[in-house]
Amino acid sequence: MAADSPFVIAGAGLAGAKAAEALREGGFDGPLILVGDEKERPYERPPLSKGYLQGTSPREDAYVHPRDWYVDNDVELRLGAPVTEIDPGGRTVSLADGARLPYAKLLLATGSSPRRLPVAGENLDRVHYLRRLSDSDTLKATFSTASRIVVIGAGWIGLETTAAARAAGVEVTLLEAGELPLLGLLGREAAQVFADLHTAHGVDLRCGAHVTEITGRHGRADGVLLHGGERIEADAVVVGVGVTPNTGLAAAAGLDVEDGIRVDAALRTSHPDIWAAGDVAGAFHPLLGRHIRVEHWANALNQPAAAARSMLGGEVRYDRLPYFFTDQYDLGMEYTGHVGRDGYDRVVFRGSTEAREFVAFWLRRRRVLAGMNVNVWDVTGPLRTLVTSGLPVDEAKLGDVGVPLTEVHAEG
Ligand SMILES: Cc1cc2nc3c(=O)[nH]c(=O)nc-3n(C[C@H](O)[C@H](O)[C@H](O)COP(=O)(O)OP(=O)(O)OC[C@H]3O[C@@H](n4cnc5c(N)ncnc54)[C@H](O)[C@@H]3O)c2cc1C
């Protein structure tokens, strides 16, 4: 390895771009290469299912940095050629275009990819997945001509896409295999709010619906078949059934991979010269005491700065609580914290679920694990403090809109 070998970042999404920014801000003045398999410079994905899809926010707003930023900051952007192999011993990465790049330090920010629906017809025309800008462009065009669509999966992407389709005047049948949208994440009490929201906006929400086939004619999807035999006709089908982390490169290079690329609290992988951040990283969380992988914007925004500090030799302990947001119709929501696999034993609501203006708190043994504010703003700070304090709360105070969130701890 040459003394001036570059720092290489594999994956030019939000996490990759933010890592490049943080490395430069942290004083790294050596060569810096950001490699991406997409042809677009790094962009943020939340607008792809919201404002950009609905035509209310321009394409330019989605990009992480203006085009000139990369030149101005001497970041070499190599787009359209994925990293195909890492040689950790030789400290090189190979690219699909035949290039071989030496690196001094490597950050993996390869993100995640939509999970495919394992049924016949999944690869027909007019079956859409939503991950890239081009997917959003295709969907936007679809919404301008389709009169009815089927959305499979009532997770965040499915719900936001449904809201965008309704805003475009498209009839939507939303199919969810579980008993309610988001049931696994929010539990019955809060999941019902999202079911009611979509039903109120004219969505034909079908829970407990299992798709056995996407049907088609002349190579184009024209509906879905449900377990039990019912067929639902559609001009297009959108599939949103989760994502899987892009760990193939890391696994082939012999790095520890288990629900993402395993990294410590400093975002370092099992190899001392390789780090990982964003959707692809399963990071040890010091406050939660276990590894978690977070597939959300705020993690891809903030974690790379910690990885960059660590790459530059700093002492790092990334302990930010998971945070995410959604916008659907007139509902805006933020969620702070992490319930985790041990679950919760109680949900407390402050405010009105009917009016869709409330904060929900998930508790275990009277400690707040997570909170979700719906159409209520500026509570993320106090929520974070409630969760990180680990102190027992008084449920009556927690549920009382008149008591400030800073005064809900149990006495004694
Ligand atoms: C439509 C949509 C809406 C969303 N809305 C929200 C929201 O409202 N709130 C929220 O909190 N989160 C939201 N998210 C999630 C959020 O966008 C992700 O958590 C975030 O994009 C993760 O960033 P990342 O950089 O880790 O990964 P990615 O954004 O996946 O970027 C990784 C990049 O690396 C590339 N890559 C993969 N393999 C290679 C390789 N071998 N070589 C080179 N490049 C490679 C990928 O193609 C991609 O360009 C949304 C996601 C989507 C798709």
PDBQT file of the ligand as one rigid body, heavy atoms in Angstrom, charges set to zero:
ROOT
HETATM    1  C1  LIG A 501     -38.507   5.668  -0.791  1.00  0.00    +0.000 C 
HETATM    2  C2  LIG A 501     -37.851   5.744   0.553  1.00  0.00    +0.000 A 
HETATM    3  C3  LIG A 501     -38.351   6.603   1.527  1.00  0.00    +0.000 A 
HETATM    4  C4  LIG A 501     -37.764   6.694   2.766  1.00  0.00    +0.000 A 
HETATM    5  N1  LIG A 501     -38.303   7.518   3.700  1.00  0.00    +0.000 NA
HETATM    6  C5  LIG A 501     -37.761   7.586   4.932  1.00  0.00    +0.000 A 
HETATM    7  C6  LIG A 501     -38.339   8.425   5.927  1.00  0.00    +0.000 A 
HETATM    8  O1  LIG A 501     -39.340   9.082   5.706  1.00  0.00    +0.000 OA
HETATM    9  N2  LIG A 501     -37.755   8.471   7.141  1.00  0.00    +0.000 N 
HETATM   10  C7  LIG A 501     -36.652   7.749   7.447  1.00  0.00    +0.000 A 
HETATM   11  O2  LIG A 501     -36.170   7.817   8.566  1.00  0.00    +0.000 OA
HETATM   12  N3  LIG A 501     -36.073   6.935   6.511  1.00  0.00    +0.000 NA
HETATM   13  C8  LIG A 501     -36.600   6.838   5.264  1.00  0.00    +0.000 A 
HETATM   14  N4  LIG A 501     -36.051   6.005   4.321  1.00  0.00    +0.000 N 
HETATM   15  C9  LIG A 501     -34.843   5.237   4.660  1.00  0.00    +0.000 C 
HETATM   16  C10 LIG A 501     -33.575   6.022   4.352  1.00  0.00    +0.000 C 
HETATM   17  O3  LIG A 501     -33.666   6.599   3.092  1.00  0.00    +0.000 OA
HETATM   18  C11 LIG A 501     -32.386   5.070   4.423  1.00  0.00    +0.000 C 
HETATM   19  O4  LIG A 501     -32.226   4.688   5.767  1.00  0.00    +0.000 OA
HETATM   20  C12 LIG A 501     -31.122   5.713   3.885  1.00  0.00    +0.000 C 
HETATM   21  O5  LIG A 501     -31.233   5.907   2.506  1.00  0.00    +0.000 OA
HETATM   22  C13 LIG A 501     -29.905   4.842   4.144  1.00  0.00    +0.000 C 
HETATM   23  O6  LIG A 501     -28.792   5.461   3.599  1.00  0.00    +0.000 OA
HETATM   24  P1  LIG A 501     -27.470   4.628   3.238  1.00  0.00    +0.000 P 
HETATM   25  O7  LIG A 501     -26.549   5.607   2.623  1.00  0.00    +0.000 OA
HETATM   26  O8  LIG A 501     -27.053   3.829   4.406  1.00  0.00    +0.000 OA
HETATM   27  O9  LIG A 501     -27.938   3.554   2.151  1.00  0.00    +0.000 OA
HETATM   28  P2  LIG A 501     -28.535   3.781   0.679  1.00  0.00    +0.000 P 
HETATM   29  O10 LIG A 501     -29.401   4.978   0.648  1.00  0.00    +0.000 OA
HETATM   30  O11 LIG A 501     -29.130   2.461   0.309  1.00  0.00    +0.000 OA
HETATM   31  O12 LIG A 501     -27.245   4.059  -0.214  1.00  0.00    +0.000 OA
HETATM   32  C14 LIG A 501     -26.290   3.041  -0.457  1.00  0.00    +0.000 C 
HETATM   33  C15 LIG A 501     -25.755   3.250  -1.850  1.00  0.00    +0.000 C 
HETATM   34  O13 LIG A 501     -24.699   2.308  -2.066  1.00  0.00    +0.000 OA
HETATM   35  C16 LIG A 501     -24.875   1.711  -3.339  1.00  0.00    +0.000 C 
HETATM   36  N5  LIG A 501     -24.178   0.416  -3.385  1.00  0.00    +0.000 N 
HETATM   37  C17 LIG A 501     -24.605  -0.786  -2.967  1.00  0.00    +0.000 A 
HETATM   38  N6  LIG A 501     -23.667  -1.731  -3.190  1.00  0.00    +0.000 NA
HETATM   39  C18 LIG A 501     -22.622  -1.086  -3.759  1.00  0.00    +0.000 A 
HETATM   40  C19 LIG A 501     -21.354  -1.514  -4.226  1.00  0.00    +0.000 A 
HETATM   41  N7  LIG A 501     -20.980  -2.789  -4.159  1.00  0.00    +0.000 N 
HETATM   42  N8  LIG A 501     -20.526  -0.603  -4.773  1.00  0.00    +0.000 NA
HETATM   43  C20 LIG A 501     -20.888   0.717  -4.854  1.00  0.00    +0.000 A 
HETATM   44  N9  LIG A 501     -22.088   1.166  -4.438  1.00  0.00    +0.000 NA
HETATM   45  C21 LIG A 501     -22.940   0.280  -3.883  1.00  0.00    +0.000 A 
HETATM   46  C22 LIG A 501     -26.380   1.608  -3.453  1.00  0.00    +0.000 C 
HETATM   47  O14 LIG A 501     -26.801   1.415  -4.782  1.00  0.00    +0.000 OA
HETATM   48  C23 LIG A 501     -26.784   2.986  -2.933  1.00  0.00    +0.000 C 
HETATM   49  O15 LIG A 501     -26.679   3.957  -3.939  1.00  0.00    +0.000 OA
HETATM   50  C24 LIG A 501     -36.633   5.898   3.060  1.00  0.00    +0.000 A 
HETATM   51  C25 LIG A 501     -36.123   5.014   2.098  1.00  0.00    +0.000 A 
HETATM   52  C26 LIG A 501     -36.725   4.936   0.852  1.00  0.00    +0.000 A 
HETATM   53  C27 LIG A 501     -36.199   3.970  -0.177  1.00  0.00    +0.000 C 
ENDROOT
TORSDOF 0
